[in-house]
Every structure is written in structure tokens, then in C-alpha cells.
Amino acid sequence: MLELHPTCENCNKQLPPDSTVAMICTFECTFCCDCVKNILFNVCPNCGGGFVPRPIRPQINWKDDNCLTYYPASNKVVHKPVDPIQHRTFAKAIKKISPERR
């Protein structure tokens, strides 16, 4: 079950469960679209993988209690601002490789 972290790990922007700008990597590192595009170059600073839009968990119990009421979003903030210069060096070699080939 995705934790749905409440903020961008880099800029600490609020990313509520229904956010359409939340992006995650395969390890659920969570960043906003702006940081993924302009600072991270679609390279996760923690694992080197790429990002995809974070799914939105239904607010309404449409079926079998699979909704925010029964599976609430996390309130655990992970704020680890990325050093842009250091990340640029890290990402330089791998950002040209498509995420599915990293």
C-alpha cells in the first residue's frame, strides 16, 4: 500500500492525497512535478530511477473499503533538500538513459 507522503522531499510543497503534481519513484520517494523536471531531471536522488505520477487513492468507498477512510495517507514528512550541484553531477551520466533501462 502506498504511503502517500504529504510533501515534496526537496521543496516541502504540500502534496495532499488528491494532488495531481505528486511524482514517485519505485521506492516511493515523493517529489513535486516542478522539482522532478527542473532540479532532478527525472532522476531520483536516492535510487537513480525515474518518476511516474503518484496514483490518487479514492476518497469515497466505492468498493471493499479501498479508500482514504480505511487507508489514510501518511502524515510522515520526509524533507531532504537536494543539493542541485551535487545532483546535477550524479544525474549527468544517467539522465539520458530511459528510466526503464536504468
N, C-alpha and C positions, 0 to 999 in steps of 0.2 A: 504494500500500500504506500503510495507516495506521501511524503510528509507535508508537502505544500508549504515550504518555508515562506515566512511573511515579508521578507525584504530581499533586495539585491545584495549579494555578498560584497560587491565593490562599493556602490554609491549609497547603499542603505535605503534606496527608494522603496516605498511601500508597494508590495505585490500581494494584494488580497487574493483569496481563493478563486475569484472570478476574473482575475487580471488576464488580459489578452496580450500583455507585453512581457510576461514571465517566460524565461527560457531555462531549460535544464539540460545537463549532460547525463550520461548513463548512471552516474553516481549521485544524481540529484543535486549537484552543485547548481545554485539558482542565481541567475543574473537577469537584469532587465535587458530588453532588446537594444537600447542605446549603448550600454556597456559592451554587449556581445559584438555589436557591429563596429563601434568606434574605438574601443580600447582593447578588446580581446581578440578581434579579427576571427571570430568563431573558433577559437582555440581555448579550451578550458585551462585555466592556470593551474588547476590541481591535478588533472589527469592527461591533458593534451587532446582529449576528444572534442567532438563538435557539439553543437547545441540544437535542440528542437523546441518548439513551443510546448510549454507545460500544459497538460490537459486540465480542463476545468471540471471539478467534481460537482455533480448536480446538487443544487440547494434543496430541491424537492425530492421526496421519497417516491420516485416513480416505480421502483421495484425492489423488493427484498432488502429494504433498509440501506441501500447503497447510495448514501447521500451525506452531506456535511453534518447533518444532525447526529448521525451514528458514527461517522468517521471524520471528525473535525480536523481542520488544518492545524498545523503545528504553530506554536507561538514562539518557538526557539529561533532567535535571531542569530545568524552567522554573518558577522561583519568582519571581513578580512580584505581591506582595500588592496588592490593590486598595484604594484609599482609599475607604472606604464613603461618605463625604460627597460627594466628587467624583463617584463613580459614580452615586449617587442623583440628582444633578443631570443627569448625562448620560442616564441611563435614563428619567427622568421623562417626557420628551416621546415616547419611542418604545416604552416597555414596554406601552402599551395597544394598539399595532399588532401584530397577529399576526405571528409570525416569517416566514411565507411572503409577507407583504406589505411587509416592511421592505426 
